[in-house]
Each structure stands twice: as C-alpha cells, then as structure tokens.
Amino acid sequence: MSEDQGAKQRDSDGPGSLDAGRERWRASTRANAVSRSPERQIAFKTTSGVEIQDLYTPADVALLDEDRDLGRPGEYPYTRGVQPTMYRGRLWTMRQYAGFSTAEDTNRRFRYLLEQGQTGLSVAFDLPTQMGYDCDAPEAEGEVGRVGVPVSSLADMEVLLDGLPLGTVSTSMTINASAAVLLAMYVAAAEKQGVARDKVSGTTQNDILKEYIARGTYIYPPRPSMRLVTDIFEFCAKELPRWNTISISGYHMREAGATAAQELAFTLADGIAYVEAALSRGLDIDDFADRLSFFFASWSELFEEVAKFRAARRMWARIVRDRFGATNPRSMACRFHVQTAGSSLTAQSIDNNVVRTTVQALAAVLGGAQSLHTNSRDEALALPTEEAARLALRTQQILAFESGVTETPDPLAGSYYVESLTNGLEAAANDYLAQIEALGGTLAAIEAGYQQRQIQESSYQVQRAIENGSKVVVGVNRFRDEETSTPALQRIDPEGEARQVARVRQVRAERDPAAWAATLRRLEGCARGQENLLPPMIEAVKAYATVGEICDRLREVWGEHRELITV
C-alpha cells in the first residue's frame, strides 16, 4: 500500500478505528512492557489536574478544526501566534526586570544590561512607591530601595531615565495602585528629553484587580481603583498611541499558588472586567483593545505551559470578538510578557535554578511570548548581582540564537499531546470563568473571595505534596547536595535611603509652592468629579508634587481599602 493510500485508509477509519488501534497497543505491547517493568506509582496529571494519557494519537485531535481552532500565525484565533512570521521576523523583547537601592544605581544597571544586549527596560519599584508613600514617610522606613527603585518625585524619575533612549527603547513599569502617577512622571521625563508623546512606548502593569486577589499592594477600594485604570485607557488612546495601557497579570496569582488553568481563567476574567469598565466609560472596543497586554508566569512543566499560552490566545480572541464585538483583528490578538517562575527558585543548590529557568524560558518561547524576563540564579537569596543578571540574559540569547526553536512559528502545533493539552486547559479555564460569571462577574467574585480561596487551596495542595515527597523538588526534598556554598550577593547600599530622603526634601524646598498647591487642588477637584485624572496628574508631577502627596489627596477623596477578614 502506498503512503497516500495508507493516509486515505486511516482517514476512512475515523477516530473510532484510531482508538481501537490504541486499545490493541495497550492490551499487547504496553501490557507486556508494564508486566516486566511497572510504571512509576504517581498520578500522571498536569499541575492543573488534566490527566496525561499513556499515548496520544490522531484520535485525540480528530475533532480539531484547523480554521476554527488553530488558524495561521497572525490570523484569528491566533492560537499559533500573533505575528505572521513570529521570531523569523523579530525576536521577543529581552526585558530583564531591575530596580534597587537608588535611582542612580538602577540607572547604571539599565545601562549595563542594554550594553549586554537587552532590548527593553523593565522597572521594579520599591514597596513604598508601590503603596503611594514618599521615601521619607514613616511607613517607608527600612523599605526604601529594598525590592525595587524608590521614586518619590519627577526628580527621581529624571535620574532613573538619564541617558536612556526613551524614543527607541520601550519601558515596562511594574506598578499598580500608583500606576497613573508613575506614568505621569514617565511622560513628563520623556518630554524633558524631547521625546514626543506619540513616540513614547512601553507598558504600565496597571492591573489592580490581581492585587486584591493575590498580592495585596492596593491603596484605594476596588471601584475608584478601576476608575484610575480606565482613565489610563482613555488618556493613552488619545495621547500615547504606542503605550500598552495595562499588563493584565496572571503571574502574581501563579506565584501565590494558582494552577496553570486558574492563572489562565482568572487573568482573562480580569481582562473581561477591564474591558467592561472601559466600555461603560463610552470607549469603543477597537479604540483600546489593541493596547491591552498580558503577563503570565512560565513554570517548569514545559508542555502544559506551552499549551496554556496557546489557549490564552485562542480564548482571548474569541472573547473580544464574540462577547465584545471587536472588528479590528489587532483588538483580538493576545500579546503577552512572560517571566520565569520566581517562586520555583530554591535557596539550596542555586545552580539548579539556572536549569529551571532555562526550561521555563524555553516554554515561553515555544509558546510565542512577545517579551521575556528570565530570573537570576541567586534570587531566592537576594536581588540579583550584575553577574547573575547577565547569565539570565545570556540564557535568552542562547535560546534565540543557538537553539533553533525560533526558526518557524508555533513549532509544537499539531502535536497530539500539545493540542490535547491546549483543549484541556481551555475547558478547565472556561469552567472557572463560568463560576465567576455565576457569582456576578469578576469584581463580585473578588469581593466574595472566590479567586483567593481557589488559589489558597491549590497552594496548600502543592505544599503538602512537597512535604510528603510526592512532588520532587531537586536539591530540596530529594537529591540534596552534600556541600553547597553561598555566592557573593547583591548588597543594598545602606546610605542609599538617606540620599533618597535628602533628594525628596530638596525637591520640596526648591519647588514653586504656589504652582504646587494649585495643581494638587485641581487634582482633588477632578477626583471628586468625573474628569480624567491623567492631565492634572501630569501638571502636578511637573510642579514636583510627590508620589505620596498625590496619593494622599486621592486617599482623602476615596479612602483606603481594608481587606475583610472573616473567621
């Protein structure tokens, strides 16, 4: 029989015949092998509970419709990628996350990473800045510059961005509750450099809903916080056409313990809530949807992660087109940044973390990420050293230029296993979305604690599995190294906080008090009304109003959110 005749025969047999062939294999070849060497006594499931079969065949994808379910790269439903040529045309943006000590120190790290081949900036802000406090506030003491760069005023932002090519490099800013203030400072600093607003490119994370679900760095109650989010949507649609107005983040939910299916569902549920808020403002879906982006984690279970990224694109395309009526193909494209899994890194035997990060980065690339941050080997111990950050960047560069995985779009498409996992994860995520809808939508579900409880339960189950040994963590609960050493760690300059405090106090002493007061009065008035808050914020930061002063005015108007503790 020729190959063509064989293919026709297999087609005529249909899925049932293909299943019969698998059952014959199970009863004979597999059964004989298992009788001689039994399979490992574990549950063969993904982290999301999707059962992994002993063999995948064409029967598992018999109902897959190429046009409906896959499309082609750059076409609806974008399962195979958002760009027609993917990495054949342009590699992902290599965006190493950085921020520590002072604006000067972080600026030097950015310059170093750009010299080493990084292609985008990613700013980590310290906890006081994230929470809307100046570096000399009592609440900030001891936290200034510890987990990111402190930015209290436009003066700090100017130092942070000094000499960086803002007209050609994009900047991602991980900031949420105070995102509007930091975006206002970025715009003001770019204008001082002579960069027009239509040339400014980057992303504000700006995803406040996941703070209530998994992270906790919120300031205001959910509903006024959503107003700030939509103010950014509206302002950027008119003024910053190259700015991604939000990075809807599943990463932090995954880091808190969510499964891949929960990360997928809860992230898209948040995306639905943001779209609904923007539509209620009067914006048209095609005016802003193409500037929405996503932020996912990548863990070490390679095939599940690839399937998750593919499912995310397909689900979002269908949601935006079918639920919200978008007609612009760009509105339907789910573009996303990926960070490797920080909480998977271990303080024991830290060289193992290089291997973990490489597998996770490979999953992101095979899954079609638009930008990627690879964690450094020493991050379970401290913020990364320059050497560790360079090695993490080299990991991306080796994948890009040596591995061959960039040569064709979506290289795992058509895999019986990967296509089945993609379908399974989509089905599991849709079940969660249906439960959220039944509770009244994302905000209502958050207020009821639904997502929080689901994540807590998943986290508990994983921790239990690690403790009883059913989940192996190399170097921690099995295969421990007898001898380990701690490398030199990144140390935060103990005098950095004092320098930051001195600068913000100098700013207050030297600014025009009348102009400063007038801009804050206008901001407060707009907050009490319905006017978009970005224009008065930009005026305020140009008058050198500080992050804390601006956030305090909004606290006076809206109050602060306090998590409801139930016993």
Secondary structure, DSSP 8 states (H G I E B T S, - for coil): --HHHHHHHHHHHHHHHHHHHHHHHIIIIIHHHHHHS---SS--B-TT--B--S---GGGGTT--IIIII--TTSTT-TT-SSSSGGGT---EE--EE--S-HHHHHHHHHHHHHTT--SEEEEB-HHHHTT--TTSGGGTTTTTSSSB---SHHHHHHHTTT--TTTS-EEEE-STTHHHHHHHHHHHHHHTT--GGG--EEE----HHIIIII----S-HHHHHHHHHHHHHHHHHH-TTEE-EEEE-HHHHHTT--HHHHHHHHHHHHHHHHHHHHHTT--HHHHGGGEEEEEEE-S-HHHHHHHHHHHHHHHHHIIIIIT---SGGGG---EEEEE-GGG--SSSTTHHHHHHHHHHHHHHHTT-SEEE---TTTTTSS--HHHHHHHHHHHHHHHHTSSTTSSSSTTTT-HHHHHHHHHHHHHHHHHHHHHHHTTSHHHHHHHTHHHHHHHHHHHHHHHHHHHTSS--BTTTBS--SS----------TTHHHHHHHHHHHHHHHS-HHHHHHHHHHHHHHHHSSS-SHHHHHHHHHTT--HHHHHHHHHHHH---------
